[in-house]
């Protein structure tokens, strides 16, 4: 599965790394790509192990807002 999420409050490289780390820590995430200019993250994942709600929760647990 693939999901594209808009993440608010990503301003610095540190923010990008925190979001990427939060997403990558989920079992079943195959790849993620972040476009800091558009404030978007594309995630490819195996929905047998993880769903988009879990990915969103992991980003929000780091203090970011997902639209």
Backbone as CSV, one residue per row, in Angstrom:
resi,resn,N_x,N_y,N_z,CA_x,CA_y,CA_z,C_x,C_y,C_z
1,UNK,0.844,-1.177,0.000,0.000,0.000,0.000,0.890,1.241,0.000
2,UNK,0.308,2.325,-0.479,1.012,3.605,-0.477,0.081,4.674,0.065
3,UNK,0.639,5.553,0.878,-0.125,6.670,1.415,0.745,7.930,1.323
4,UNK,0.109,9.042,0.997,0.787,10.339,0.987,0.140,11.193,2.070
5,UNK,0.958,11.671,2.995,0.468,12.438,4.137,1.077,13.830,4.125
6,UNK,0.288,14.812,4.526,0.796,16.180,4.700,1.090,16.378,6.183
7,UNK,2.312,16.796,6.466,2.764,16.955,7.845,3.095,18.425,8.097
8,UNK,2.415,19.007,9.077,2.683,20.401,9.448,3.906,20.466,10.359
9,UNK,4.465,21.639,10.477,5.540,21.937,11.427,6.878,21.290,11.080
10,UNK,7.044,20.759,9.873,8.349,20.263,9.443,9.092,21.435,8.815
11,UNK,10.101,21.941,9.523,10.804,23.121,9.030,12.283,22.870,8.810
12,UNK,12.889,22.091,9.681,14.337,21.895,9.619,14.672,20.458,9.241
13,UNK,15.949,20.231,8.969,16.418,18.885,8.676,16.210,17.970,9.885
14,UNK,16.325,18.531,11.067,16.080,17.748,12.289,14.636,17.246,12.324
15,UNK,13.686,18.110,11.941,12.277,17.705,11.886,12.079,16.571,10.886
16,UNK,12.690,16.706,9.720,12.575,15.675,8.686,13.107,14.345,9.208
17,UNK,14.254,14.384,9.877,14.844,13.158,10.409,13.988,12.536,11.504
18,UNK,13.372,13.368,12.344,12.492,12.839,13.396,11.270,12.150,12.799
19,UNK,10.669,12.772,11.783,9.493,12.182,11.140,9.880,10.889,10.432
20,UNK,10.991,10.916,9.723,11.445,9.715,9.011,11.731,8.582,9.995
21,UNK,12.349,8.907,11.116,12.628,7.900,12.131,11.361,7.325,12.733
22,UNK,10.382,8.185,12.985,9.113,7.725,13.555,8.404,6.775,12.602
23,UNK,8.416,7.098,11.319,7.761,6.247,10.321,8.527,4.939,10.152
24,UNK,9.838,5.028,10.067,10.669,3.848,9.817,10.631,2.846,10.961
25,UNK,10.310,3.291,12.168,10.260,2.384,13.313,9.062,1.445,13.285
26,UNK,8.112,1.683,12.401,6.948,0.808,12.291,7.297,-0.425,11.470
27,UNK,6.994,-1.593,12.031,7.224,-2.824,11.286,6.286,-2.848,10.085
28,UNK,6.817,-3.157,8.923,6.010,-3.217,7.716,6.210,-2.034,6.791
29,UNK,6.921,-1.002,7.257,7.220,0.135,6.385,8.363,-0.273,5.463
30,UNK,8.109,-0.165,4.164,9.091,-0.574,3.167,9.959,0.608,2.749
31,UNK,9.336,1.759,2.534,10.082,2.947,2.111,9.308,4.195,2.490
32,UNK,10.039,5.277,2.700,9.385,6.567,2.891,10.246,7.649,2.264
33,UNK,9.572,8.613,1.674,10.245,9.730,1.027,9.571,11.007,1.492
34,UNK,10.376,11.971,1.890,9.837,13.219,2.418,10.182,14.362,1.474
35,UNK,9.161,15.149,1.138,9.346,16.377,0.372,9.104,17.530,1.337
36,UNK,10.186,18.133,1.812,10.071,19.179,2.830,9.423,20.447,2.280
37,UNK,9.607,20.727,0.991,8.999,21.923,0.399,7.478,21.827,0.385
38,UNK,6.963,20.644,0.042,5.511,20.435,-0.002,4.953,19.990,1.338
39,UNK,5.841,19.699,2.291,5.444,19.180,3.610,4.684,17.859,3.467
40,UNK,5.152,17.007,2.543,4.497,15.721,2.290,5.460,14.571,2.540
41,UNK,4.890,13.476,2.972,5.651,12.248,3.131,4.904,11.127,2.416
42,UNK,5.623,10.413,1.560,5.064,9.256,0.859,5.592,8.010,1.547
43,UNK,4.690,7.124,1.921,5.075,5.914,2.638,4.542,4.700,1.889
44,UNK,5.425,3.751,1.620,5.024,2.467,1.057,5.155,1.452,2.183
45,UNK,4.086,0.712,2.414,4.076,-0.202,3.552,3.287,-1.466,3.230
46,UNK,3.537,-2.495,4.028,2.819,-3.764,3.933,1.660,-3.699,4.923
47,UNK,0.432,-3.657,4.409,-0.721,-3.482,5.294,-1.029,-4.721,6.131
48,UNK,-0.281,-5.791,5.952,-0.413,-6.953,6.829,0.167,-6.628,8.212
49,UNK,1.206,-5.786,8.241,1.894,-5.464,9.490,1.477,-4.133,10.093
50,UNK,1.131,-3.169,9.263,0.865,-1.813,9.753,-0.198,-1.170,8.870
51,UNK,-0.939,-0.224,9.438,-1.921,0.515,8.635,-1.603,2.007,8.704
52,UNK,-2.296,2.781,7.885,-1.995,4.213,7.806,-2.280,4.928,9.125
53,UNK,-3.268,4.475,9.871,-3.567,5.106,11.166,-2.398,4.966,12.138
54,UNK,-1.755,3.814,12.136,-0.599,3.593,13.005,0.565,4.485,12.596
55,UNK,0.758,4.646,11.293,1.820,5.522,10.797,1.543,6.961,11.215
56,UNK,0.305,7.390,11.072,-0.077,8.751,11.476,0.147,8.946,12.972
57,UNK,-0.242,7.974,13.780,-0.048,8.068,15.229,1.427,8.183,15.587
58,UNK,2.283,7.460,14.876,3.715,7.521,15.180,4.293,8.900,14.858
59,UNK,3.791,9.542,13.808,4.238,10.900,13.472,3.722,11.890,14.509
60,UNK,2.454,11.760,14.873,1.859,12.677,15.847,2.473,12.511,17.232
61,UNK,2.957,11.317,17.554,3.592,11.108,18.860,4.909,11.875,18.980
62,UNK,5.475,12.275,17.846,6.694,13.094,17.844,6.377,14.587,17.919
63,UNK,5.080,14.935,17.941,4.686,16.328,18.102,4.308,17.050,16.824
64,UNK,4.125,16.311,15.742,3.762,16.914,14.459,2.290,16.663,14.166
65,UNK,1.709,17.510,13.341,0.302,17.389,12.979,0.198,16.868,11.560
66,UNK,-0.594,15.811,11.388,-0.831,15.237,10.064,-2.205,15.684,9.600
67,UNK,-2.252,16.250,8.401,-3.524,16.726,7.845,-4.112,15.636,6.971
